[in-house]
Every structure is written in C-alpha cells, then in structure tokens.
Amino acid sequence: MSEPIIQMKNIEKHFGSVIALAGVSVDIFPGECHCLLGDNGAGKSTFIKTMSGVHKPTKGEIVFDGKPMNFARPRNAMAAGIATVHQHLAMIPLMSVSRNFFMGNEPIRKIGPIRLFDHEHANTVTMEAMKKMGINLRGPDQAVGTLSGGERQTVAISRAVHFGAKVLILDEPTSALGVRQTSNVLATIDKVRKEGVAVVFITHNVRHALAVGDRFTVLNRGTTLGTAKKGEITAEELQDMMAGGQELAVLEGSLGGTV
C-alpha cells in the first residue's frame, strides 16, 4: 500500500472557548476517495479549512507528502497541491468556459512588447480536458452560465487537476444537483481518483459516498466516530453513525417509531 499523501494528526482547532475540532486524525491516500461525513456542526468545514490552509490548527500536526507542513494561507496549500472546490463555485457565468478554466493561470502570448491572452492554447486545452471528463461543449467560448450545475462542477474539478492538484477537496459537490447531474459529478470523481489524485469528498449523502468512496470517516461534534474501508460498513451503519446512533434510537422509541 502507498504512503498517505496527507496526514492530519490529532488536529485541534479552538475559537476562543469553542472547541471546533478535538483531536481529529485522518490519513488521505493517493488514488483514493476519502468521504468525510457528518451532520451540521460536526466539524467538517473547520477540518477541511484547516487542511487547506484557511485555519491554522491550535494543536496537532499536518504532514504533507512526508513532510510536516504549516500552511500560512490557502495560497501556500494550493501551491503545494491541495485544491478545494467549493459548493458555490468561483466562476463568472457570462465568461467563457476556457476563460474560467484558466482564471488566475492565464496563458500569455507575446507580440513584441504586447502581452495577450492566448485564446488558441486556452481553447485547445479546455476542450481536451472537458472531453476527457465526458463533457461535450458546443465550443470553448460557451458561457459557463449555460452549463448545468454538474457540468460546472466538472469544469472546476478538471481545472484543479490540470493545475497540479495532488489532494482535491470537494465540499458538498452534489448537494444541489439532480440525479443525472449528480451521476456526472460522481463519474468525474471516479476518473480523477483513477489518475492518482487523492479525493476528499465532503457529503451528507450516504448513497453518494458509497458510490465512489474507498474510505469513510464520520465526524461528530469535532471528533471522529471512526474510519472504515469500503466493504467494512453498510449504508445503514453509516447513516446511523451520522444521525446519532443510540440517541436517535431512544428518540424514535419515545415517539412511537416515527423518526
């Protein structure tokens, strides 16, 4: 088995007297999809923000590619190869797919002292990347706003991988999508994983997690309830852990089995 690309060791994060994370440890491996599940307030957002350099851990250690890391800001994490695709994508709807694909990494063509955006290079790369992910564009100049939600997610994922992501954090990418669009995003995750990228998939949906996940970690109130490999845990067990387990069973009994 390969070594973890990133290790989160006993991570604690305090905001004043509030303990958002209380000793969370997770190993993320290349070429695997690690699903992070939990109810609202479980600590998922704080955890991925700590992993991606938004927050500095109060205690604990982050080891990336075998070396201890202390990312000062998200830009440092991105430069190292940790990319985050948020639920609300940072894209400009009226701008073309190729322009959005290269936003912040614009290819430049020089004509004497003049520097111009290299449309030809951007268009060629964008079309190849989208075709590889199974998205058939009318053309690279198609406005991002005309794409479906799932297709926009695929553009963002493909963009992150193209620019060197070793760890790809996906924050609830399927939460606002229909069945067909969700299927497209899950297929994209599978393709990215097969390219050797480590995927951290944050989701509330157990079915979506089980469809592509290799490992599953459940968070509850800033602690881990455990990590299981695919085949070691059922959908019912995952759902039960997320919903509070015994607490939910007691409530269901008191309400006559209506929960």
Secondary structure per residue as TSV (DSSP state, phi and psi in degrees):
chain	resnum	aa	ss	phi	psi
A	1	M	-	360.0	142.5
A	2	S	-	-70.6	163.3
A	3	E	-	-79.9	153.3
A	4	P	-	-60.9	141.9
A	5	I	S	-79.0	-30.5
A	6	I	E	-144.5	136.7
A	7	Q	E	-123.7	125.6
A	8	M	E	-103.2	109.4
A	9	K	E	-108.6	111.8
A	10	N	E	48.9	50.5
A	11	I	E	-76.2	125.8
A	12	E	E	-118.9	142.8
A	13	K	E	-138.1	119.4
A	14	H	E	-111.6	137.6
A	15	F	E	-116.4	90.1
A	16	G	T	65.6	-124.9
A	17	S	T	-85.9	-5.3
A	18	V	E	-88.4	125.7
A	19	I	E	-100.1	104.0
A	20	A	E	-81.9	-35.4
A	21	L	E	-130.5	134.5
A	22	A	E	-127.4	65.8
A	23	G	E	85.1	53.7
A	24	V	E	-91.6	129.6
A	25	S	E	-125.1	125.5
A	26	V	E	-144.8	137.1
A	27	D	E	-106.6	133.5
A	28	I	E	-115.6	125.5
A	29	F	-	-106.7	147.4
A	30	P	T	-61.5	143.7
A	31	G	T	71.9	14.6
A	32	E	-	-124.1	153.1
A	33	C	E	-105.0	113.0
A	34	H	E	-102.4	114.9
A	35	C	E	-91.1	129.4
A	36	L	E	-110.3	114.5
A	37	L	E	-118.2	158.1
A	38	G	-	161.6	156.8
A	39	D	-	-73.9	172.8
A	40	N	T	-58.6	134.9
A	41	G	T	85.2	5.8
A	42	A	S	-74.8	-22.1
A	43	G	S	112.4	6.7
A	44	K	H	-61.5	-48.3
A	45	S	H	-63.9	-43.0
A	46	T	H	-63.4	-39.0
A	47	F	H	-63.3	-48.5
A	48	I	H	-72.1	-29.1
A	49	K	H	-69.5	-31.7
A	50	T	H	-71.6	-40.3
A	51	M	H	-63.9	-35.2
A	52	S	T	-98.8	10.0
A	53	G	T	89.8	2.9
A	54	V	S	-71.5	-43.8
A	55	H	S	-113.5	144.4
A	56	K	-	-90.7	134.6
A	57	P	-	-64.8	141.6
A	58	T	S	-69.9	-40.2
A	59	K	E	-142.4	163.5
A	60	G	E	102.2	179.5
A	61	E	E	-138.6	139.6
A	62	I	E	-109.6	122.3
A	63	V	E	-113.3	118.7
A	64	F	E	-118.2	122.3
A	65	D	T	54.9	37.9
A	66	G	T	85.9	0.2
A	67	K	E	-124.1	137.1
A	68	P	E	-61.4	135.2
A	69	M	E	-127.4	148.0
A	70	N	-	-138.4	84.1
A	71	F	-	-68.3	124.5
A	72	A	S	-76.3	-28.2
A	73	R	S	-159.4	164.9
A	74	P	H	-56.0	-33.0
A	75	R	H	-59.7	-36.9
A	76	N	H	-67.7	-40.5
A	77	A	H	-65.3	-40.5
A	78	M	H	-64.5	-40.8
A	79	A	H	-63.9	-31.6
A	80	A	H	-76.4	-21.7
A	81	G	T	118.5	19.0
A	82	I	E	-107.9	110.6
A	83	A	E	-115.3	141.9
A	84	T	E	-118.4	129.1
A	85	V	E	-108.4	111.6
A	86	H	-	-84.8	161.0
A	87	Q	S	-58.1	-42.7
A	88	H	S	-96.2	102.0
A	89	L	-	-71.4	142.3
A	90	A	-	-85.7	76.2
A	91	M	-	-133.4	155.7
A	92	I	-	-104.7	109.7
A	93	P	T	-55.4	-37.3
A	94	L	T	-83.4	-6.9
A	95	M	S	-88.4	152.7
A	96	S	B	-66.5	161.7
A	97	V	H	-61.1	-43.8
A	98	S	H	-66.5	-36.6
A	99	R	H	-65.9	-43.1
A	100	N	H	-65.6	-38.6
A	101	F	H	-60.0	-39.5
A	102	F	T	-102.2	14.2
A	103	M	T	-61.0	122.3
A	104	G	T	88.7	-10.2
A	105	N	S	-134.6	42.7
A	106	E	-	-63.2	127.2
A	107	P	-	-74.4	136.0
A	108	I	E	-114.2	135.5
A	109	R	E	-115.3	128.3
A	110	K	E	-98.8	132.1
A	111	I	E	-123.0	94.5
A	112	G	T	64.0	-128.0
A	113	P	T	-83.5	-4.2
A	114	I	E	-89.9	134.1
A	115	R	E	-111.3	122.8
A	116	L	E	-124.1	151.3
A	117	F	E	-65.1	127.1
A	118	D	-	-83.4	86.7
A	119	H	H	-61.2	-41.2
A	120	E	H	-61.1	-47.1
A	121	H	H	-65.0	-45.6
A	122	A	H	-61.5	-42.8
A	123	N	H	-66.3	-42.1
A	124	T	H	-63.8	-48.0
A	125	V	H	-63.7	-43.1
A	126	T	H	-62.6	-45.9
A	127	M	H	-63.6	-40.0
A	128	E	H	-65.6	-42.1
A	129	A	H	-65.9	-42.3
A	130	M	H	-69.4	-38.4
A	131	K	H	-63.6	-39.8
A	132	K	H	-61.7	-33.1
A	133	M	T	-90.7	1.9
A	134	G	T	85.9	17.2
A	135	I	-	-104.6	120.8
A	136	N	-	-100.0	102.7
A	137	L	-	-82.2	152.4
A	138	R	S	-67.3	-29.2
A	139	G	-	174.9	162.5
A	140	P	T	-66.4	-18.7
A	141	D	T	-87.0	2.0
A	142	Q	S	-62.2	133.8
A	143	A	B	-67.6	136.9
A	144	V	G	-58.0	-33.2
A	145	G	G	-64.5	-15.7
A	146	T	G	-88.2	-6.6
A	147	L	S	-83.8	157.7
A	148	S	-	-72.4	166.0
A	149	G	H	-58.8	-40.4
A	150	G	H	-66.4	-38.7
A	151	E	H	-67.0	-37.6
A	152	R	H	-65.5	-38.5
A	153	Q	H	-60.4	-41.6
A	154	T	H	-65.1	-38.7
A	155	V	H	-59.9	-45.9
A	156	A	H	-65.2	-41.3
A	157	I	H	-66.0	-46.4
A	158	S	H	-62.4	-38.2
A	159	R	H	-62.2	-44.7
A	160	A	H	-62.9	-43.0
A	161	V	H	-67.2	-41.9
A	162	H	H	-58.7	-36.8
A	163	F	T	-94.9	24.3
A	164	G	T	96.9	20.6
A	165	A	-	-65.0	128.1
A	166	K	S	-98.2	-30.8
A	167	V	E	-124.1	122.9
A	168	L	E	-114.1	114.0
A	169	I	E	-97.1	120.8
A	170	L	E	-112.3	113.8
A	171	D	E	-95.3	99.1
A	172	E	S	50.3	54.0
A	173	P	T	-70.4	-17.2
A	174	T	T	-109.9	4.3
A	175	S	T	-65.7	-30.8
A	176	A	T	-112.6	21.4
A	177	L	-	-109.1	154.1
A	178	G	-	-77.6	179.8
A	179	V	H	-61.5	-48.6
A	180	R	H	-66.7	-42.4
A	181	Q	H	-65.5	-38.3
A	182	T	H	-61.3	-42.7
A	183	S	H	-59.3	-39.8
A	184	N	H	-64.3	-41.8
A	185	V	H	-67.4	-43.1
A	186	L	H	-63.0	-37.8
A	187	A	H	-65.0	-37.2
A	188	T	H	-64.8	-42.9
A	189	I	H	-58.4	-42.4
A	190	D	H	-63.0	-41.4
A	191	K	H	-65.6	-42.1
A	192	V	H	-63.9	-43.2
A	193	R	H	-59.8	-40.9
A	194	K	H	-68.7	-16.7
A	195	E	T	-84.6	-0.6
A	196	G	T	97.2	3.3
A	197	V	-	-79.5	140.2
A	198	A	E	-84.3	123.2
A	199	V	E	-108.6	127.8
A	200	V	E	-108.2	110.3
A	201	F	E	-107.0	107.1
A	202	I	E	-90.4	125.9
A	203	T	-	-156.8	153.6
A	204	H	S	-93.9	-13.6
A	205	N	-	-94.5	110.4
A	206	V	H	-63.5	-39.9
A	207	R	H	-62.4	-42.7
A	208	H	H	-64.7	-39.7
A	209	A	H	-62.6	-47.3
A	210	L	H	-68.1	-23.9
A	211	A	H	-67.6	-33.5
A	212	V	H	-127.6	-10.3
A	213	G	-	-75.6	146.0
A	214	D	S	-104.9	-32.6
A	215	R	E	-136.3	153.2
A	216	F	E	-136.4	125.0
A	217	T	E	-120.7	130.5
A	218	V	E	-107.3	127.3
A	219	L	E	-102.0	145.1
A	220	N	E	-147.7	114.4
A	221	R	T	52.5	43.4
A	222	G	T	83.4	6.2
A	223	T	E	-127.7	161.3
A	224	T	E	-92.0	136.6
A	225	L	E	-90.8	-1.2
A	226	G	E	133.2	161.7
A	227	T	E	-124.1	134.2
A	228	A	E	-130.5	148.5
A	229	K	E	-85.7	162.3
A	230	K	T	-58.2	132.0
A	231	G	T	95.3	-13.5
A	232	E	S	-94.5	-10.0
A	233	I	S	-145.3	145.0
A	234	T	-	-96.0	167.6
A	235	A	H	-60.8	-39.9
A	236	E	H	-64.6	-40.0
A	237	E	H	-67.6	-41.4
A	238	L	H	-63.2	-45.4
A	239	Q	H	-62.1	-39.5
A	240	D	H	-64.8	-41.6
A	241	M	H	-64.7	-41.8
A	242	M	H	-66.1	-36.4
A	243	A	H	-84.8	-5.8
A	244	G	T	110.8	2.4
A	245	G	T	55.4	-116.1
A	246	Q	H	-62.2	-35.1
A	247	E	H	-60.2	-41.9
A	248	L	H	-67.6	-38.6
A	249	A	H	-63.1	-40.6
A	250	V	H	-64.4	-43.5
A	251	L	H	-63.9	-40.8
A	252	E	H	-61.7	-40.3
A	253	G	H	-63.7	-41.6
A	254	S	H	-70.6	-22.8
A	255	L	T	-100.6	11.5
A	256	G	T	73.5	31.5
A	257	G	S	76.4	28.5
A	258	T	-	-101.6	1.3
A	259	V	-	-77.2	360.0
